[in-house]
Structures are given as C-alpha cells and as structure tokens.
Amino acid sequence: MATVTAAIGSPHSNEAFADLMSAAKPIAARICRRYRIPPQDAEDLMQQSLMALIDGREQVENPEAWLAGTLRNHCLMYWRRRRRRLYSAVDTAILETLAEPTRSEQDTIELSHDMASILGDLPSRCRSVLELRYGLGCRPLETAKRLGYRSSSIYKILQRCLAALSRRLTASGLAAETAPPAGVSTQCQVQPPD
C-alpha cells in the first residue's frame, strides 16, 4: 500500500490512482447507501474525499481506509448541513409568517390557532424555549438565563426544539423536507437545567 501512497504523489500516478479508485469504489458505494446519500450528491462527496486524500497524501499510511473514514465524515457533515438548512428555513418561515403585516385578521387568527395547536403538542421545555425565543423575541442568551440553562448549551437546545417543531409542521402538512438517514437522531431531548 505504501507504493500506492508514493505513486499518488508522483507525476506518473495514473495507474496507482486507478487501482485505488477501483478498490475504493464499492466501499464508497456501500458507505453512501448506508448513510442514504442521494446518488447525485454521493459523487460530490466522493470527489471531496479524494481531493482531501490528494491534499494530505504525505500523512496517509493506508489510503483505502483513510478514504473510507473521510467519506463517512463527509456523509455525516452532509446530513448536518441539511438539518441546519431545514431548521433555518423553519426559523425564517416562522418569523416571516408572524411578522407579515398584510395578513387579514382571519388568516392571522387561523395561523395563530394552528401554531398554538402544534406548539401544544411539543414537550413543555421545548414550548418554553420557543415561546421565549420567538413569541417574546428574547435573544438566545436571555432565553437561557430565564430558563436556567447554561449559555453554552442554548443553541443546541434551540436546534433540538426547532427540529421537534419541524417534525410537527411536516406531520401536519405545513412543511415538507427529506428525512435524515437511519441512526441520526432528531428527537427533542432537551435536558433539564443544571
């Protein structure tokens, strides 16, 4: 395997690189299937992993194992980015919907009723966090202080609560998004304050 690593760094590395690719391709396909990466994005993740291998080839002892580990990390980061985008979209949608001044009174009442119903289904801790943050407009650190949470954990708590709200909105038909892969938890698990 040292010859493959040395050959990747040489100007005549086409054969070594082709050998590495043929050995890594089935492993990469399994990893992408395991993490439920869409086919159009799996190729991009593989290319990112290969670029990282080429950039750090001097420190790599076993390119196949290193490539597989890097691809796993890229798959995890892929789903984290997707979740963050969903949470940000829900965050933005909630704020825009509640702040929109041209709504009729009936629409506002219906939206408030729907949101109250969905928020009522959430655990009480999530409800409290979301009501302080978005209902009363408290900043995250002020929300943490009022509820007795550590300021270092409030952003993670907000994300968990937004994830729970996103699931409720999706279940009620008010929002739609791709589900995360198996093994990635999106349960609202807000820890009690210390």
C-alpha positions in Angstrom: 0.0 0.0 0.0 3.0 2.3 0.5 3.6 2.1 -3.2 0.1 3.4 -3.9 0.7 6.3 -1.5 4.1 7.1 -3.0 2.7 6.8 -6.5 -0.2 9.2 -5.8 2.4 11.8 -5.1 4.4 11.1 -8.2 3.7 12.7 -11.6 3.0 9.2 -13.1 0.3 8.2 -10.6 -2.5 7.3 -13.0 -2.1 3.6 -12.5 -1.9 3.8 -8.7 -4.8 6.2 -8.6 -6.9 3.9 -10.9 -6.0 1.0 -8.6 -7.1 3.0 -5.5 -10.3 4.0 -7.2 -11.2 0.5 -8.3 -10.6 -0.7 -4.7 -12.5 2.2 -3.1 -15.5 2.4 -5.4 -17.5 -0.5 -3.9 -16.7 0.6 -0.4 -17.7 4.2 -1.2 -21.0 3.0 -2.7 -21.8 1.0 0.5 -21.0 3.9 2.7 -23.2 6.3 0.7 -26.1 3.7 0.7 -25.7 3.3 4.4 -26.0 7.0 5.1 -28.8 7.3 2.5 -27.0 9.9 0.4 -28.9 10.7 -2.8 -26.9 9.5 -5.9 -26.5 13.0 -7.3 -24.8 14.1 -4.0 -22.8 10.8 -3.4 -20.4 11.6 -6.3 -19.7 15.0 -5.0 -18.9 13.6 -1.5 -16.6 11.1 -3.1 -14.8 13.8 -5.0 -14.4 15.9 -1.9 -12.9 12.9 -0.1 -10.5 12.2 -3.0 -9.4 15.9 -3.0 -8.7 15.7 0.7 -6.6 12.5 0.1 -4.6 14.2 -2.6 -4.0 17.3 -0.4 -2.9 15.2 2.6 -1.2 12.3 0.8 2.1 12.7 2.7 0.5 11.9 6.1 -1.7 9.0 4.8 -0.5 5.5 5.5 -3.4 3.5 4.2 -5.3 5.4 1.5 -8.3 3.0 1.3 -9.0 3.1 5.0 -8.4 6.9 5.1 -10.7 7.5 2.2 -13.5 5.4 3.7 -13.2 7.3 7.0 -13.1 10.6 5.3 -16.2 9.7 3.2 -18.1 8.7 6.4 -17.2 12.1 7.9 -18.4 13.9 4.7 -21.7 11.9 4.8 -22.3 12.9 8.4 -21.5 16.6 7.6 -23.9 16.3 4.6 -26.8 15.5 6.9 -25.8 18.1 9.5 -25.9 20.8 6.8 -29.2 19.5 5.6 -30.7 19.6 9.1 -29.3 23.1 9.7 -30.9 24.3 6.4 -34.2 22.9 7.5 -34.0 24.5 10.9 -33.0 27.8 9.4 -35.9 27.6 6.9 -38.4 26.8 9.7 -36.9 29.6 11.8 -37.1 32.1 8.9 -40.6 30.9 7.9 -41.9 31.3 11.4 -40.5 34.7 11.8 -41.7 35.9 8.3 -45.1 34.4 8.9 -45.6 36.0 12.2 -44.1 39.4 11.2 -46.0 39.7 7.9 -48.2 42.9 8.2 -50.5 42.4 5.2 -52.3 39.3 6.5 -56.0 39.5 7.1 -57.3 39.2 10.6 -58.9 35.8 9.8 -55.6 34.4 8.4 -53.7 35.7 11.4 -56.2 34.1 13.8 -56.1 30.7 11.9 -52.3 30.8 11.8 -52.1 31.6 15.5 -54.5 28.8 16.3 -52.6 26.3 14.1 -49.3 27.3 15.6 -50.7 27.1 19.1 -52.0 23.6 18.4 -48.7 22.4 17.0 -46.7 24.1 19.9 -49.1 22.4 22.3 -48.0 19.0 21.1 -44.4 19.7 21.9 -42.8 18.9 25.3 -43.2 21.7 27.8 -39.5 22.5 27.8 -39.4 23.0 24.1 -42.6 25.0 24.2 -41.0 27.3 26.8 -37.8 27.8 24.8 -39.7 28.5 21.6 -42.2 30.9 23.2 -39.4 32.9 24.9 -37.2 33.0 21.8 -39.8 33.6 19.1 -43.0 34.5 20.9 -41.5 37.2 23.2 -38.4 37.9 21.0 -35.8 37.1 23.6 -32.2 36.6 22.5 -30.8 33.1 22.9 -28.6 34.1 25.9 -31.6 35.8 27.6 -33.7 32.7 26.9 -31.0 30.5 28.6 -30.8 32.8 31.6 -34.6 32.9 32.1 -35.0 29.1 31.8 -31.8 28.3 33.9 -29.9 26.7 31.0 -26.1 27.2 30.5 -25.4 29.8 27.8 -23.1 27.4 26.1 -25.9 24.8 25.5 -28.8 27.1 24.5 -28.0 27.0 20.7 -28.1 23.2 20.7 -31.3 23.2 22.7 -32.9 25.7 20.3 -31.9 23.4 17.4 -33.5 20.4 19.0 -36.7 22.3 19.7 -36.8 23.6 16.1 -36.2 20.0 14.9 -39.2 18.9 17.0 -41.3 21.8 15.7 -40.2 21.0 12.1 -41.3 17.4 12.5 -44.7 18.5 13.8 -45.1 21.0 11.0 -44.2 18.3 8.5 -46.6 15.9 10.0 -49.4 18.4 9.9 -48.7 19.2 6.2 -47.4 22.7 6.8 -43.8 21.9 5.8 -42.0 19.1 3.8 -38.4 18.0 3.7 -36.3 14.9 3.3 -35.9 12.7 6.4 -32.4 12.2 7.8 -30.6 8.9 7.5 -31.1 6.0 9.8 -29.1 6.4 13.0 -29.3 10.2 13.1 -31.5 11.3 16.0 -33.8 14.2 15.6 -35.7 13.6 18.9 -36.4 16.6 21.1 -34.3 15.8 24.1 -33.9 19.0 26.0 -32.0 18.4 29.2 -33.3 20.0 32.4 -31.3 23.0 33.6 -28.3 22.3 35.8 
